[in-house]
Amino acid sequence: MSADAYWPMVALVAWTAGVGYLAVKRRIAEIRTKQIPLQSIARPRDIASALNDTQATDNFNNLLQVPVLFYVWCLSITQLNGDHWLAVIFAWVYVGARIWHSVIQITHNQVLQRFKVWMLGNMILLVLWGISTVQLLYAS
């Protein structure tokens, strides 16, 4: 079993944890500054109307959506010894795209730029799954 594809996954998990920490830090700061009673933001729609700084939280939630397919790919390919050097490079590029997407969303949040990077990441993820599928077909 090779672990080359495991490290990009670890990096993205660490990045997600960092964004989660930032999201909590920003949320607590805004709640304290505005003196918002916690019960008044018990539901997501209440949070959206009460808080202005939701970019880090939105990004954290985004990092728990499509990247799940990346985690499954990393674990699968590692178990199948199919982590070819090209696939591992694409995996690192995917991690870079997710980090880039986060930086855009957490800072200036220009939607068109963020969308382009998000699409780039998704295309890379499709390439990863395509590489793996071809490897499995040839291995059978």
HUGIBEL-V448173 format. One record per pair of residues at least 12 apart in sequence whose C-alpha atoms are under 10 Angstrom apart, sorted by the first residue. I is the first residue (numbers start at 1). J is the second residue. Records with the same first field share a line. If there is no record, write none. Layout:
I->J, J
This chain:
1->77, 78, 79, 80, 81, 82, 83
2->77, 78, 79, 80, 81, 82, 83, 84
3->74, 75, 77, 78, 79, 81, 83
4->74, 77, 78, 81, 82, 83, 84, 85, 87, 88, 89, 91
5->71, 73, 74, 75, 76, 77, 78, 79, 81, 82, 83, 84, 85, 87, 88, 89, 90, 91, 92
6->71, 73, 74, 75, 76, 77, 78, 79, 83, 88, 91
7->74, 88, 91, 92
8->70, 71, 74, 88, 89, 90, 91, 92, 93, 94, 95, 96
9->67, 70, 71, 72, 73, 74, 75, 91, 92, 94, 95
10->71, 74, 95
11->92, 95, 96, 99
12->63, 67, 70, 71, 92, 94, 95, 96, 98, 99
13->63, 64, 67, 71, 95
15->60, 63, 95, 98, 99, 102
16->59, 60, 61, 62, 63, 64, 67, 98, 99, 102
17->60, 63
18->60
19->56, 57, 58, 59, 60, 61, 63, 99, 102, 103, 106
20->56, 57, 58, 59, 60, 61, 63
21->56, 57, 60
22->56, 57, 60, 106
23->53, 54, 55, 56, 57, 58, 59, 60, 61, 106
24->56, 57, 60
25->56
26->53, 54, 55, 56, 57
27->47, 51, 52, 53, 54, 56, 57
29->53
30->50, 51, 52, 53, 54
31->50, 51
34->50, 51
36->50, 51
53->106
54->105, 106
55->102, 104, 105, 106, 107, 108, 109
56->102, 103, 105, 106, 107
57->105, 106
58->102, 105, 106
59->98, 101, 102, 103, 104, 105, 106
60->102, 106
62->98, 101, 102
63->98, 99, 101, 102
66->118, 121, 122, 125
67->94, 95, 98, 121, 122, 125
69->122, 125, 126, 129
70->91, 94, 95, 122, 124, 125, 126, 128, 129
73->91, 125, 128, 129, 132
74->87, 88, 91, 128, 129
76->132
77->128, 129, 132, 135, 136
80->132, 135, 136
82->131, 132, 133, 135, 136, 139
83->128, 131, 132, 135
84->131, 132, 135
86->128, 131
87->124, 127, 128, 129, 130, 131, 132
88->128
89->128
90->121, 124, 125, 127, 128, 131
91->121, 124, 125, 127, 128
92->124
93->120, 121, 124, 125
94->118, 120, 121, 122, 123, 124, 125, 128
95->121, 124, 125
96->117, 121
97->116, 117, 118, 119, 120, 121, 122, 124
98->117, 118, 120, 121, 122
99->117, 121
100->114, 117, 118, 121
101->113, 114, 115, 116, 117, 118, 119, 120, 121
102->114, 117, 118
104->117
